[in-house]
Amino acid sequence: MKLLNYEDFTQSIKENLQTQFDEDVKININQVTKNNNLKLDGLVIISPGQIVSPTIYLNPLYEEYKSGLSLDAITKKINETYTNAKVPEFAKEADRYTDYDFVKEHLAIKLINYEKNKETLENSPHIRRLDLALVFLCVIDKDDKQSASVLIKNSHLKFWNIDKDTLFADALINAPTFLKPNCYSLFKTVYEKKHMELMELDEVRLDDDDLLILTNENKVNGASCIFYPGVLEKIATKLDSDLYIIPSSIHEVLILRRTDNIKKDDLNFLINTVNQSELAQTEILSDNVYIYDFDDKILTK
């Protein structure tokens, strides 16, 4: 049997699903822009009165189809995903997210590449830092296994009647307590590698060649911790050194003492290689290694 092209595949999936639901259930396919401008097609099933529904991406399902999975099996898979989806707690109190006093207690920061996300940044409040941009999230569901969030747009600021500076200031206050920074040594034993809150860093014995991982307690969008107030300063003080900051992904950074034995060009080559061959497109943060100056307390490329 001849394989369907992608457009016919998506239409067939939509038609197959529609036969399994009542007529008042809407099935929509919309293009979604993910991090680093990756475009995906998201299918959403909305029942009457439903506030939220999971977005099911069709692009990877088409790859499964080309590998032999039948249309019926894919339709069943989508139906099960929709049926078994947990209703987030926020959906039960969605009206609270119109209140900025409530929202600001759920603010988080996400660090992304500026050049690769210009389209998203046109409609989103952001702070540019070097080749990066800090954007802001309202975390709507946070536990040990997952973290669901909504990117804050310019339209949200108008609705809440606040400006970008207020949002940034509130995020810098909330994020370090809502999503605490965690820092640990990559080279320690399994016991010692257990996550330590940054406040406990003073109690950790570090060797000269230690490679540190900095993230947040959920390990999601944890690279933003480098802009938490005082975080890099505290690590540099503990190491008594300037720092190399290696942007290993949007979720964490690696930190090394800056020494004459390690050249920045070599680290740049390493991160470029990893980005091109190992990392998912949506998780790439930057091809540049950064330097934190201990004395001047500034971050540079």
C-alpha positions in Angstrom: 0.0 0.0 0.0 1.3 3.4 -1.0 2.3 5.7 1.9 0.3 8.9 2.3 2.2 12.1 2.0 2.3 14.3 5.2 -0.6 16.5 4.2 -2.9 13.5 3.4 -1.7 11.8 6.6 -2.7 14.7 8.8 -6.1 15.0 7.1 -6.7 11.3 7.4 -5.9 11.3 11.1 -8.2 14.2 11.7 -11.1 12.5 9.8 -10.5 9.2 11.6 -10.6 10.9 15.0 -13.7 12.9 14.1 -15.7 9.6 13.6 -14.9 8.6 17.2 -16.3 11.8 18.8 -19.6 13.6 18.9 -20.2 16.3 16.3 -19.8 19.1 18.9 -16.2 18.0 19.6 -13.8 20.2 17.7 -10.5 18.8 16.3 -8.1 21.4 15.2 -4.6 21.2 13.7 -2.5 24.3 14.2 1.1 25.2 13.5 3.1 25.6 16.8 6.4 27.4 17.0 8.7 25.7 19.5 12.0 26.9 20.9 14.6 27.9 18.2 11.8 28.4 15.7 11.0 24.8 15.2 7.6 24.5 13.5 5.4 21.6 14.4 1.8 20.7 13.7 -0.2 20.3 16.9 -3.6 18.5 17.0 -6.0 19.6 19.7 -9.3 17.9 20.7 -11.7 20.3 22.4 -15.0 19.1 24.0 -17.8 21.5 24.9 -16.9 23.4 28.1 -13.3 22.2 28.1 -10.8 24.8 29.0 -7.6 23.0 28.2 -6.5 20.0 26.2 -3.2 18.4 25.4 -1.4 19.3 22.2 -0.4 16.2 20.3 2.3 16.7 17.7 1.8 15.0 14.4 5.3 15.3 13.0 6.8 12.5 15.0 3.7 10.4 14.5 4.2 10.7 10.8 7.7 9.3 11.2 6.2 6.3 13.1 3.7 5.9 10.2 6.5 5.8 7.7 8.2 3.2 9.9 5.1 0.9 9.6 2.6 2.0 12.3 -0.9 1.9 10.8 -3.3 4.9 10.7 -5.7 3.0 13.0 -2.9 2.4 15.5 -1.9 6.1 15.5 -5.5 7.2 15.8 -5.9 4.9 18.8 -2.7 6.3 20.3 -3.9 9.9 20.0 -7.3 9.0 21.4 -5.7 7.3 24.4 -3.4 10.3 25.0 -6.4 12.7 25.0 -8.5 10.4 27.2 -5.8 9.8 29.8 -4.5 13.3 30.0 -4.6 14.8 33.5 -6.6 17.9 33.9 -4.1 20.4 35.3 -5.0 22.0 38.6 -4.9 25.4 37.1 -7.9 24.5 34.8 -10.1 24.3 37.9 -9.2 27.9 38.9 -8.4 29.4 35.5 -9.9 32.8 36.5 -7.1 33.3 39.0 -4.6 33.7 36.2 -6.3 37.0 35.3 -5.1 38.3 38.6 -1.4 39.4 38.3 -1.0 39.3 42.1 -1.6 35.5 41.8 0.4 35.1 38.6 3.6 36.8 39.9 3.9 34.1 42.5 4.2 31.6 39.7 6.6 33.4 37.5 9.7 31.7 36.1 12.5 32.7 33.7 13.5 30.8 30.6 16.8 31.5 28.8 16.7 31.2 25.0 18.9 32.0 22.0 18.1 35.6 20.8 18.8 35.1 17.0 17.0 31.8 16.7 13.8 33.1 18.4 13.3 36.5 16.9 9.8 35.6 15.7 8.7 34.6 19.2 10.4 37.6 20.8 8.4 40.0 18.6 5.3 39.3 20.7 6.9 38.4 24.0 8.4 40.7 26.7 12.1 39.8 27.0 15.4 41.1 28.3 18.4 40.7 26.0 21.7 39.5 27.5 24.7 38.9 25.1 23.4 36.5 22.4 20.6 35.3 24.7 17.1 36.5 25.8 15.3 36.0 29.1 11.6 35.4 28.5 9.0 34.9 31.2 6.7 32.0 32.0 3.7 31.4 34.2 4.2 27.9 35.6 0.8 26.3 35.8 1.7 22.8 36.9 4.9 21.9 38.7 5.9 18.6 40.3 8.9 16.3 40.3 8.0 14.7 37.0 6.7 17.5 34.8 6.4 21.2 34.5 3.7 22.9 32.4 3.9 26.6 31.7 2.6 29.4 29.5 4.9 31.9 27.8 3.9 35.4 28.8 3.1 37.6 25.8 2.9 41.4 25.3 -0.9 41.0 25.3 -0.7 39.6 28.9 1.1 42.8 30.1 -1.6 44.9 28.6 -4.3 42.9 30.3 -2.5 43.0 33.7 -1.7 46.7 33.2 2.0 46.2 34.0 5.2 46.9 32.1 8.2 44.7 31.3 10.4 46.1 34.0 7.8 45.2 36.7 7.5 41.7 35.2 11.3 41.3 35.2 11.7 42.5 38.8 8.9 40.2 40.1 10.4 37.2 38.2 13.8 37.8 39.7 12.2 37.8 43.2 10.0 34.8 42.6 12.0 32.4 40.4 14.8 31.7 42.8 12.4 30.5 45.5 9.7 29.0 43.2 12.4 27.1 41.2 15.4 27.0 43.4 18.9 26.8 41.9 20.7 23.5 42.3 24.5 23.1 41.8 26.4 19.9 42.0 29.7 18.3 40.8 29.6 16.0 37.8 32.6 14.1 38.9 31.5 13.2 42.4 30.2 9.8 43.5 26.6 8.9 43.1 25.9 9.8 46.7 27.7 13.1 46.5 26.0 13.9 43.1 22.7 14.2 44.8 21.3 17.7 44.1 22.3 20.4 46.5 20.6 23.7 46.8 22.9 26.5 46.1 22.6 27.7 49.6 24.4 24.6 50.7 27.3 25.1 48.3 29.5 26.5 51.1 29.4 23.0 52.6 30.6 21.2 49.5 34.3 20.4 49.0 35.4 21.0 45.5 38.5 20.0 43.7 40.4 22.1 41.1 39.1 20.1 38.1 35.5 19.8 39.2 32.9 20.3 36.5 29.8 21.8 38.1 26.2 21.5 36.8 23.9 24.4 37.5 20.2 24.0 37.0 16.9 24.4 38.9 15.2 21.9 41.2 12.9 20.7 38.4 15.8 20.5 35.8 13.5 22.3 33.3 14.7 25.6 31.8 17.4 25.6 34.5 20.0 27.5 32.4 18.2 30.7 33.5 19.8 30.2 36.9 22.9 32.0 35.7 20.9 35.2 35.9 19.4 34.6 39.3 20.8 37.4 41.6 24.0 36.4 43.2 24.2 32.8 41.9 27.4 33.1 39.8 29.0 35.4 42.3 28.5 32.8 45.0 29.9 30.0 42.9 32.9 32.1 41.8 33.5 33.0 45.5 33.5 29.3 46.4 35.9 28.4 43.6 37.9 31.6 44.1 38.2 32.0 40.4 36.8 33.4 37.2 34.4 31.0 35.6 33.7 29.4 32.2 30.0 29.0 31.7 29.2 26.3 29.1 25.6 26.4 27.7 25.0 22.7 27.5 21.3 23.2 26.9 18.3 25.4 27.9 17.9 23.2 30.9 21.4 23.5 32.5 24.9 25.0 32.2 28.2 23.5 33.0 30.7 25.6 35.1 34.5 25.3 35.2 37.2 27.3 36.9 38.9 29.5 34.3 42.5 28.4 34.0 45.3 28.8 31.6 45.1 25.1 30.9 41.7 25.3 29.3 41.2 27.5 26.2 37.9 29.1 25.4 38.2 28.2 21.7 38.4 24.5 22.7 35.3 24.8 24.8 33.5 26.6 21.9 34.4 23.8 19.6 33.1 21.2 22.0 29.7 22.9 22.5 29.4 23.4 18.8 30.0 19.7 18.2 27.4 18.7 20.8 24.8 21.1 19.5 25.2 19.8 16.0 25.3 16.1 16.7 23.8 15.3 20.1 21.3 17.9 21.2 17.6 18.2 20.1 17.1 21.4 18.1 14.6 22.8 20.7 17.1 22.3 23.6 20.1 24.2 22.0 20.9 27.4 23.9 24.1 28.8 22.3 27.3 28.0 20.5 29.2 30.4 22.7 31.0 29.8 26.0 30.8 32.6 28.5 33.2 34.0 31.0 32.2 35.3 34.4 34.7 37.7 35.8 35.1 37.2 39.6 36.4 40.7 40.3 34.1 42.8 38.0 31.1 40.4 38.5 30.1 40.5 34.8 29.3 37.9 32.3 30.9 38.2 28.8 31.3 36.1 25.6 
